[in-house]
Amino acid sequence: MRVANTAYYGRTDPLGAEGDFITAPEISQMFGEMVGIWLSDMWLRQRPATCHYVELGPGRGTLAADALRTMKRFGWEPSVHFVENSPAMRAKQLQAVPDATFHDNLESLPTDAPLCVVANEFFDALPVRQMVSTKVGWRELVVVQDGGSGFAATPGACVTDDLVPEQFCAAAVGSIYEICPDASSMMDQLSDRLAKQGGVMLIIDYGYTQPALGRTLQAVQSHKYADPFRNPGQVDLTAHVDFSELSNCAKNCGLMLAGPSDQGAWLSGLGIDQRAQHLAASNPDRAADITAAHNRLVEPDAMGALFKILAVYAQGWPQPEGFGL
Ligand code: SAH
């Protein structure tokens, strides 16, 4: 999955109507604006001398551009740091945010000031490992050639009982349990940084809020589901994000948490409904599109309930808005 996704994102920009999938910031500027308002509120109440904006996997840089424009209206112009490993995406991001500094990984992020980190649909792109319950215990599913032109997943030889939580040990044969070691390790590193340097992190993704069984690995191509084991590097591979695991990493470093909350409730709490009305009133020729985009972002049968928002923040930082706390 890592090799396939590195090839996939490295080759070309897969976002947009002509591409494979679309993300919230590409649906409407309102999404990045709400992120910018949320960050500005934290910054205004905390008032650190300096503070860096960090985004993980910024796509086309649209979210950052919309958020940074909004933050500037509150008098805040942070330095911008993008963690991005795709040359094709970096080129797009540079067009949207010309003064961004790029990082291959988290290690080189600045250590001198608090970090305000945003990750939208980033963690879902990191590689998962799948464990399957067999008659003789848990095994990892490993990728093999299927004899034709494709690949398939089959239980490997190694015993992996230790990787499955106690509560699922006796699950029915055929049950799948996924882990995402890269997500855990990145969350550990960032949480450690936030605990030491101060700051906040906003994670937006589709996922589950309690440990769960189930196969969530999926492939998408041209806005349709595809077979994850065909055409590696040509399709978008993702898996649902385990928010309970990310929360635990943050808690273990002594961070505070808000959420996960549904994206729709969080956006409405921050004022997206009023923003949509205002934008529609000032752009009557685009009013129908603005209303449709708003509905897509907040309605429970669109992205509003599937997508979750988790905020983690350093001790001593203010309690975040939008979580109904
Ligand atoms: N956040 C954007 C794009 C999401 S697509 C949006 O909401 O529109 C995932 C992004 O993460 C892409 O930019 C991809 O190149 C990047 N990415 C995926 N795996 C990565 C990794 N391991 N390290 C750095 N960037 C990664």
Residues whose N, C-alpha, C, O or C-beta is under 5 A from the ligand:
A	BS01	SAH	Y9 T23 L56 G57 P58 G59 R60 V83 E84 N85 S86 M89 D104 N120 E121 F122 A125
